[in-house]
Amino acid sequence: MVGGMSPPRRTLSMGSGGAMGRRAASAGVMGDSPKRGLSRSMTMGGERTVKRLRLSRALTVPESTTVLEVCRRMAARRADAALLTDSNALLCGILTDKDIATRVIARELKIDETPRRSA
C-alpha cells in the first residue's frame, strides 16, 4: 500500500466484451445511466465477485483436456479463462489466457500434447 491506497484488484471477465467493453464496464459507463447499464453480476466499482458468477454460463473443461483444445474452446466462446473440473465434475482450477502465454507458449511446450494439468 502506498499513501493509504490499496492496489487495484484484478477481476475475471468471462464474457465477450473485449478490452473496450471491460474498460467501459469498470468505469461504470455502460448505457445512458451507470446504474441501468450495470449487469447484475457487477458491483458499482465494476468488479465481479465469484459469488455472483453464473457458473452455468462459464466455460468448464475437464482438467485432462489438452491446452490446444482448451484454447479452441476459449476462442469459440471468446472467453479469457476456462474453469477446470476434476473427474467428479468438481471445480479444481482455472486456466487463463495469461497462463497459456506465460506457462505454455513461453516455455515452448507442445500445446497439442500438453494436458491442462501440466501447464
C-alpha positions in Angstrom: 0.0 0.0 0.0 1.3 3.4 -0.9 -0.2 6.5 0.7 -3.0 4.5 2.3 -4.5 3.3 -1.0 -4.8 -0.3 -1.7 -3.7 -1.7 -5.1 -6.4 -2.3 -7.7 -7.9 -5.8 -7.6 -7.8 -7.9 -10.8 -11.2 -9.2 -11.9 -12.3 -12.1 -14.1 -14.1 -11.5 -17.3 -15.8 -14.5 -18.8 -17.8 -12.5 -21.4 -17.1 -11.3 -24.9 -17.0 -7.6 -24.3 -13.4 -7.2 -25.4 -10.9 -4.7 -23.9 -13.1 -1.6 -24.7 -16.2 -3.2 -23.1 -14.3 -4.2 -20.0 -12.9 -0.6 -19.6 -16.3 0.9 -20.1 -17.9 -1.6 -17.6 -15.2 -0.9 -15.0 -15.7 2.8 -15.4 -19.4 2.4 -15.0 -20.3 4.0 -18.3 -22.4 1.3 -20.0 -25.7 2.7 -21.3 -27.2 6.1 -20.6 -27.1 5.8 -16.8 -24.4 4.0 -14.9 -26.9 2.1 -12.8 -29.1 1.0 -15.7 -26.1 -0.3 -17.7 -24.5 -2.4 -15.0 -25.1 -6.1 -15.1 -26.4 -7.8 -12.0 -23.1 -9.6 -11.6 -21.1 -6.3 -11.5 -20.7 -4.2 -8.4 -20.8 -0.4 -8.5 -17.0 -0.5 -8.6 -17.1 -2.5 -11.8 -15.8 -5.7 -10.3 -17.3 -9.2 -10.5 -17.4 -11.4 -7.4 -17.2 -15.2 -7.6 -20.4 -15.4 -5.7 -22.2 -13.5 -8.5 -20.8 -15.5 -11.4 -23.3 -17.6 -13.2 -21.4 -20.9 -13.5 -23.9 -22.4 -15.9 -22.6 -19.9 -18.5 -18.9 -20.3 -17.6 -16.6 -22.3 -19.8 -15.8 -25.5 -17.9 -13.4 -28.3 -19.1 -12.1 -31.5 -17.6 -8.5 -31.0 -16.2 -7.2 -33.7 -18.6 -8.1 -31.7 -21.7 -5.1 -30.6 -23.8 -4.1 -27.0 -23.8 -4.8 -26.8 -27.5 -8.4 -28.0 -27.0 -8.9 -25.5 -24.1 -7.6 -22.7 -26.4 -10.0 -23.7 -29.2 -13.0 -23.7 -26.7 -11.9 -20.3 -25.2 -11.6 -18.8 -28.7 -15.0 -20.2 -29.8 -16.7 -18.7 -26.6 -14.5 -15.6 -26.7 -13.5 -16.3 -23.1 -10.5 -15.1 -21.2 -10.4 -18.2 -18.9 -11.7 -21.7 -18.5 -12.8 -23.3 -15.2 -11.2 -26.8 -14.7 -13.1 -29.7 -13.3 -11.8 -33.0 -11.8 -13.1 -36.5 -12.5 -16.0 -35.8 -10.1 -17.0 -32.7 -12.1 -15.9 -30.5 -9.1 -14.1 -27.2 -9.7 -10.4 -27.8 -9.3 -8.7 -24.8 -11.0 -8.7 -22.1 -13.7 -6.7 -21.6 -16.8 -6.4 -18.0 -18.1 -5.1 -16.6 -21.3 -2.1 -15.3 -19.3 -1.4 -18.8 -18.1 -1.3 -20.0 -21.6 1.1 -17.2 -22.7 3.5 -17.5 -19.7 3.4 -21.1 -18.8 2.9 -22.8 -22.1 4.0 -20.7 -25.1 6.9 -19.0 -23.3 8.2 -22.4 -22.2 7.7 -23.8 -25.8 5.6 -26.7 -24.6 3.7 -28.6 -27.3 0.1 -27.4 -26.8 -1.4 -30.3 -28.7 0.2 -32.8 -26.4 0.2 -30.9 -23.0 -2.7 -31.8 -20.7 -4.0 -28.7 -18.9 -3.0 -30.0 -15.5 0.7 -29.9 -16.7 0.7 -26.3 -17.8 
